[in-house]
Amino acid sequence: MRGKTREIGRYARSRSITGDTVVIKGLFFIARLVVAWLLALFFVVILMVNTGPLRGTEPLPQIIIVVVLVLVVTGAFSHLRRVRLIAGHANLDTLGNRQRRQIELPFEAGEAFDMLDATIRELPYTEEIESARDSLQVRAKVRRPNPYGRAIVGWLNPFSWLGSRRNQIFATVTPGNGIGSVTLVCEPESGAWTDWFRVDDGANLVNAEAISRALARRVAERRRREQQAAAQTATDKELAQARLSLLHAQVEPHFLYNTLTSAQYLTRTEPAQADRMLGHLIQYLRHSLPSAEETLSTLGEELERARAYLEILKIRMGARLEMKIEVPDALRGITLPPMMLQTLVENAIKHGLEPKPGGGSVWILARRDDGSVAITVADDGQGFGAASGGTGIGLKNVRERLQLVYGPRASLAVVANVPEGVAATLTVPAQQAAASPTESRP
């Protein structure tokens, strides 16, 4: 209990000392203005008495001095109270007419400048703005409102005799290591000497605090949008992975059914062909099993899956299907999302060659172009003009997965083949993957 009483006593004494300090600083601030005005008025009155305008009016000069000093004291006291209401405390920095802030923004200098420029433009009572992006500077003029409504004394207010009724803002951005350091200066549109004779009623303090708050709000809003975008990207990746898992789980039931049916028939008529078909089916299934890890596949692995698929269809379709594969060995290690190449090959068969009475050919080509690799699956089937019954979901999924994995560095282009058919080209970054044990299996 005694310790708690001593703690309360220390807190009360600290509050008393702080209050005394504020009172002393406030009295010093008011006294400084009074002394400055007193000296200036004394000089002006002496000059006017000696030159004639006030000669013979003995009480008038003293009355003028007293009235002006009373107005100065009341104005200074109002300024002091307003600053304490705005800042919560009053010291020489907050009481001054000129405010300076140093603000660190967690963005590159260009982004920080754009944010600063937009913030100053939205500041109330802004009249003139000069923005120089190359030098990362913003200058603005801000009209100073009367915080107390319409002035009662008007031009009789001594604080309105000197300088302009406008403030000015000068802000610069200094580039740093991934950050932009903002230097903000808010001051009256008048010389520094006028600070001895006038107050700004906390107008520049309000401007500086408003810009600081607005920048903090914009940074928080930017971070919130980035978090939402990251969360959406994570959701999209999970959805894409779920679709891929479903695709792996399905492994084209109709294809498996037709292949096994054909193999069963061939075992009675052409056992060698049945054995070849089952061997290709085993290869296809081995490359279609989902990986335990969510890793990228390679062009070589995807090509083996597509080759096994086409070999099975070639046995089933006979002379109606021809395939041509031209993929350099140097490109087989290029990373590629699983099932993408397979989707394009299946589209070429289902919507291009199977509906065509005479069948046709499928080409799988790959070439390197600077830092990217273009993989093309083309056919000479029915092309875009025929009603093949396709829904476009497969190509849509391919595009979505490309965007999630590579962003703008990858693309899918589907165009008409010449003289007939369709050509689909995947363009992905030329990223080599480590050698996979799967590729070395017989």
C-alpha atoms as one frame of an Amber mdcrd trajectory, in Angstrom:
protein
   0.000   0.000   0.000   2.823   2.382   0.856   4.555   1.577  -2.459   1.371
   2.335  -4.334   0.986   5.611  -2.442   4.574   6.599  -3.292   3.947   5.723
  -6.973   0.840   7.909  -7.020   2.827  10.683  -5.387   5.589  10.467  -8.002
   2.992  10.507 -10.789   1.303  13.588  -9.305   4.659  15.356  -8.946   5.606
  14.536 -12.559   2.269  15.873 -13.763   2.838  19.009 -11.695   6.343  19.494
 -13.105   5.081  18.963 -16.669   2.266  21.440 -16.132   4.680  23.987 -14.680
   6.988  23.542 -17.682   4.124  24.118 -20.117   3.068  27.261 -18.238   6.631
  28.601 -18.227   7.049  27.935 -21.967   3.681  29.516 -22.693   4.544  32.612
 -20.653   7.929  32.861 -22.367   6.253  32.620 -25.781   3.726  35.366 -24.937
   6.404  37.526 -23.335   8.564  37.281 -26.454   5.730  38.569 -28.639   4.879
  41.360 -26.162   8.489  42.541 -25.966   8.863  42.516 -29.756   5.666  44.495
 -30.259   6.481  46.856 -27.388   9.848  47.755 -28.885   8.379  48.152 -32.357
   5.484  50.300 -31.106   7.763  52.408 -28.940  10.012  53.133 -31.930   7.048
  53.953 -34.231   5.320  56.191 -31.631   8.532  58.091 -30.830   9.078  58.616
 -34.546   5.516  59.867 -35.105   5.563  62.140 -32.047   8.787  63.738 -33.171
   7.749  64.160 -36.801   4.383  65.775 -36.029   1.372  63.452 -36.632   0.977
  62.707 -32.899   2.490  65.909 -31.524   0.294  67.406 -28.833  -1.740  64.223
 -28.271   0.046  63.106 -25.135  -2.334  60.310 -23.913  -3.042  58.902 -27.409
   0.299  57.138 -27.999   0.083  55.381 -24.633  -3.503  54.300 -25.383  -2.487
  52.912 -28.784   0.373  50.950 -27.231  -1.853  49.483 -24.510  -4.645  48.504
 -26.932  -2.225  46.866 -29.362  -0.460  44.984 -26.557  -3.800  43.752 -25.208
  -4.715  42.443 -28.667  -1.289  40.808 -28.987  -1.615  39.092 -25.603  -5.128
  37.783 -26.305  -4.110  36.569 -29.764  -1.007  34.855 -28.398  -3.020  33.221
 -25.618  -5.579  31.942 -28.165  -2.728  30.561 -30.283  -1.268  28.830 -27.223
  -4.580  27.218 -26.299  -5.245  26.096 -29.885  -1.810  24.465 -30.206  -2.363
  22.577 -26.952  -5.732  21.332 -28.258  -4.195  20.166 -31.562  -0.930  18.630
 -30.364  -1.935  17.714 -26.818   1.064  19.634 -25.488   2.828  22.915 -26.059
   6.557  23.428 -26.515   8.754  25.670 -28.609   8.446  23.331 -31.602   4.660
  23.103 -31.607   4.187  26.800 -30.772   6.359  27.941 -33.664   4.895  29.096
 -36.945   7.264  26.845 -38.927   6.907  23.077 -38.777   9.300  20.426 -40.065
   8.694  16.687 -40.363  10.892  13.774 -41.439   8.817  10.820 -42.669  10.112
   7.454 -43.911   7.943   5.733 -46.526   8.646   2.027 -47.250   8.577   2.518
 -51.029  10.954   3.460 -53.812  11.469   7.207 -54.325   9.116   7.359 -57.336
   6.234   5.689 -55.514   6.866   7.753 -52.394   6.788  10.949 -54.474   3.489
   9.992 -56.142   1.955   9.297 -52.733   3.266  12.599 -51.323   2.068  14.609
 -54.327  -1.444  13.117 -54.141  -1.593  13.788 -50.395  -0.660  17.478 -50.729
  -3.137  17.965 -53.575  -5.959  16.734 -51.333  -5.040  19.125 -48.514  -7.859
  21.650 -47.841  -7.451  25.253 -49.036  -4.599  24.376 -51.423  -4.361  27.059
 -54.112  -1.107  26.551 -56.035   0.896  23.373 -56.543   4.204  22.992 -58.374
   5.238  19.361 -58.748   8.638  18.342 -60.176   8.930  14.561 -60.391  12.485
  14.516 -61.751  13.825  16.456 -58.770  11.294  14.832 -56.372  10.034  18.202
 -55.082   6.552  19.545 -54.370   5.746  23.187 -53.581   2.275  24.387 -52.627
   0.511  27.507 -51.364  -2.248  26.999 -48.802  -4.782  29.637 -47.812  -4.890
  30.137 -44.057  -8.487  29.963 -42.757  -9.700  31.867 -39.717 -10.175  29.133
 -37.078 -12.575  31.308 -35.073 -14.946  32.206 -37.873 -15.330  35.786 -39.062
 -12.797  38.087 -37.421 -14.374  40.561 -35.024 -11.648  43.195 -35.139 -10.708
  42.594 -38.783  -7.809  44.780 -39.890  -7.441  46.048 -36.320  -5.888  42.674
 -35.414  -2.157  43.443 -35.188  -1.271  39.921 -36.361  -2.826  40.726 -39.753
  -0.593  43.751 -40.370   2.527  41.847 -41.377   3.056  39.206 -44.035   0.563
  37.178 -46.064  -2.548  35.298 -45.020  -1.232  32.202 -46.807   1.045  29.354
 -45.795   3.416  27.435 -48.002   4.544  23.818 -48.120   7.866  22.556 -49.411
   8.353  18.782 -49.567  11.199  16.705 -50.993  11.830  12.963 -51.303  15.326
  11.577 -50.795  15.913   8.123 -52.366  17.187   5.398 -50.063  17.680   1.658
 -50.046  14.136   0.666 -50.928  12.634   3.613 -49.033  11.748   7.227 -49.711
  12.642   9.750 -47.029  10.220  12.700 -47.049  11.325  16.070 -45.699   8.290
  18.282 -45.085   8.415  21.997 -44.263   5.218  23.973 -43.509   5.663  27.707
 -42.915   4.025  31.114 -43.452   4.407  32.854 -46.782   6.565  35.534 -45.184
  10.051  36.062 -43.844  11.234  34.404 -40.658  11.483  37.790 -38.910   7.676
  38.019 -38.865   7.594  35.141 -36.345   8.528  37.692 -33.673   5.355  39.672
 -34.359   2.650  37.228 -35.413   1.191  33.762 -34.881  -0.437  31.398 -37.362
  -3.087  30.022 -34.974  -1.588  26.539 -35.403  -2.345  26.464 -39.163   1.045
  25.031 -40.161   0.929  22.536 -37.304  -2.436  21.364 -38.645  -1.023  21.076
 -42.185   2.029  19.095 -41.062  -0.031  16.734 -38.923  -2.629  16.296 -41.674
  -0.002  15.340 -44.257   1.678  12.930 -41.817  -1.647  11.252 -41.014  -2.642
  11.044 -44.678   0.670   9.416 -45.622   0.313   6.914 -42.775  -3.222   6.107
 -43.931  -2.095   5.645 -47.558   0.741   3.337 -46.499  -1.656   1.266 -44.366
  -4.159   1.105 -47.222  -1.424   0.046 -49.630  -0.298  -2.693 -47.241  -3.906
  -3.846 -46.820  -4.359  -4.119 -50.598  -1.091  -6.056 -50.903  -2.202  -8.463
 -48.169  -5.563  -8.944 -49.875  -3.829  -9.552 -53.209  -1.458 -12.040 -51.574
  -4.377 -13.823 -49.932  -6.241 -13.924 -53.254  -3.152 -15.265 -55.020  -2.787
 -17.967 -52.384  -6.451 -18.876 -52.840  -6.047 -18.994 -56.620  -2.987 -21.230
 -56.257  -4.884 -23.570 -53.951  -7.766 -23.662 -56.435  -5.405 -24.382 -59.323
  -3.729 -27.128 -57.300  -7.127 -28.606 -56.479  -8.054 -28.606 -60.168  -4.752
 -30.256 -61.031  -5.266 -32.901 -58.325  -8.734 -33.569 -59.687  -7.288 -33.849
 -63.177  -4.705 -36.339 -61.909  -7.376 -38.305 -60.072  -9.603 -38.542 -63.116
  -6.835 -39.518 -65.587  -9.430 -39.301 -68.326 -11.789 -42.212 -67.440 -13.101
 -42.507 -71.005  -9.565 -42.700 -72.353  -8.672 -45.474 -69.897 -11.890 -47.348
 -70.621 -11.406 -47.179 -74.400  -7.728 -48.135 -74.114  -8.379 -51.180 -71.936
 -11.267 -52.232 -74.172  -9.026 -51.972 -77.216  -6.235 -53.877 -75.450  -8.670
 -56.644 -74.490  -9.796 -56.963 -78.110  -6.236 -56.952 -79.430  -5.184 -59.743
 -77.061  -7.404 -62.049 -79.109  -6.523 -60.736 -82.564  -3.098 -59.082 -82.364
  -1.324 -59.920 -79.086   1.812 -57.970 -80.054  -0.212 -54.786 -80.595  -2.024
 -55.360 -77.295   1.316 -55.698 -75.531   2.546 -52.441 -77.114  -0.652 -50.644
 -76.112  -0.413 -51.816 -72.502   3.244 -50.760 -72.368   2.353 -47.246 -73.541
  -0.526 -47.152 -71.047   1.866 -48.010 -68.234   4.163 -45.170 -69.351   1.229
 -42.776 -69.516   0.006 -43.710 -66.032   3.509 -43.522 -64.547   3.885 -39.933
 -65.754   0.310 -39.034 -64.746   0.557 -39.961 -61.076   0.527 -36.776 -58.928
   3.778 -35.891 -57.209   3.944 -35.840 -53.405   5.439 -32.376 -53.643   3.923
 -29.376 -55.381   6.857 -29.024 -57.767   7.127 -28.176 -61.438   7.593 -30.937
 -63.961   9.969 -30.764 -66.936   9.398 -30.591 -70.657  11.003 -34.034 -70.986
   8.618 -35.655 -68.490   5.574 -34.000 -70.045   6.753 -35.000 -73.506   7.004
 -38.662 -72.438   3.432 -38.539 -71.153   2.199 -36.955 -74.396   4.170 -39.445
 -76.512   2.658 -42.412 -74.626  -0.819 -40.916 -75.066  -0.311 -40.431 -78.812
   1.189 -43.902 -79.279  -1.926 -45.443 -77.713  -4.186 -43.378 -79.965  -2.068
 -44.271 -83.005  -2.681 -47.968 -82.337  -6.407 -47.269 -81.991  -6.730 -44.849
 -84.942  -4.226 -46.538 -87.215  -3.303 -44.606 -90.356  -5.673 -41.784 -89.392
  -3.107 -40.380 -86.947   0.446 -39.246 -87.572   2.689 -37.547 -84.979   5.832
 -35.528 -85.416   7.922 -34.517 -82.399  10.819 -32.078 -82.749  12.164 -31.136
 -79.326  15.936 -30.597 -78.866  17.469 -32.610 -76.032  18.882 -29.380 -74.548
  15.337 -28.182 -73.855  14.057 -31.322 -72.116  15.210 -30.023 -68.720  13.133
 -26.821 -68.973  10.625 -26.582 -66.134   6.959 -26.789 -67.081   3.789 -27.052
 -64.971   2.428 -30.606 -65.110  -0.437 -31.564 -67.472  -0.169 -28.358 -69.544
   1.337 -30.009 -72.619  -1.073 -32.922 -72.200  -4.050 -30.562 -72.213  -2.965
 -29.046 -75.538  -2.349 -32.467 -77.091  -5.751 -33.769 -75.951  -7.427 -30.662
 -77.398  -5.723 -31.269 -80.738  -6.996 -34.861 -80.807 -10.519 -34.362 -79.465
 -11.449 -31.141 -81.228  -9.223 -31.356 -84.294  -8.438 -34.859 -85.547 -11.016
 -37.273 -84.093 -14.000 -35.418 -85.656 -12.173 -35.224 -89.014 -13.076 -38.180
 -91.270  -9.591 -38.673 -92.656  -7.689 -37.962 -89.445  -4.443 -36.011 -89.667
  -1.179 -35.138 -87.959  -0.086 -33.693 -84.623   3.152 -31.732 -84.268   4.971
 -31.036 -80.996   7.737 -28.485 -81.515   9.995 -26.586 -79.110  12.491 -23.805
 -79.702  14.498 -21.433 -77.556  14.149 -17.669 -78.012  16.594 -15.671 -75.849
  15.419 -16.174 -72.242  12.226 -18.081 -73.053  11.123 -21.355 -74.633   8.185
 -21.672 -77.046   6.400 -25.050 -77.107   3.889 -25.510 -79.936   1.231 -28.194
 -80.360  -0.278 -28.005 -83.851  -2.715 -30.110 -85.839  -4.229 -30.107 -89.322
  -7.693 -30.983 -88.094 -11.012 -29.188 -88.433  -9.800 -25.862 -87.035 -11.844
 -23.022 -85.597 -14.607 -23.171 -88.210 -16.033 -26.526 -87.131 -18.334 -27.139
 -84.178 -16.120 -29.472 -82.161 -18.057 -29.229 -78.916 -15.185 -27.753 -76.914
 -15.959 -25.564 -73.863 -12.596 -23.782 -73.613 -12.220 -24.726 -69.929  -8.930
 -26.536 -70.568  -7.295 -23.535 -72.225  -8.687 -21.227 -69.533  -7.127 -23.389
 -66.823  -3.804 -23.356 -68.674  -3.801 -19.565 -68.845  -4.723 -19.216 -65.157
  -1.957 -21.580 -64.076   0.587 -19.819 -66.284  -0.335 -16.515 -64.642  -0.053
 -17.981 -61.142   3.287 -19.715 -61.765   5.091 -17.226 -64.015   3.041 -14.028
 -64.004   3.545 -11.862 -67.116   6.644 -13.857 -68.139   4.540 -16.645 -69.685
   1.710 -16.759 -72.200  -0.513 -19.036 -74.287  -1.340 -18.156 -77.905  -3.901
 -20.128 -79.923  -4.043 -19.340 -83.647  -5.261 -20.940 -86.869  -2.805 -23.318
 -88.508  -2.084 -22.983 -92.204  -3.660 -24.355 -94.328  -5.976 -25.961 -91.754
  -6.102 -26.843 -88.102  -5.037 -25.030 -84.923  -1.662 -24.218 -83.367  -1.309
 -23.556 -79.622   1.996 -22.128 -78.359   3.147 -22.050 -74.726   5.862 -19.508
 -73.963   7.605 -19.994 -70.611  10.879 -18.768 -69.056  13.908 -20.896 -69.910
  14.479 -22.258 -66.409  16.425 -25.489 -66.158  15.397 -28.034 -63.519  17.654
 -30.442 -61.687  17.846 -33.916 -63.174  14.886 -35.995 -62.023  15.177 -39.710
 -61.240  11.954 -40.211 -63.193  13.643 -39.177 -66.426  16.348 -41.797 -66.089
  13.959 -44.753 -65.691  13.666 -47.153 -68.635
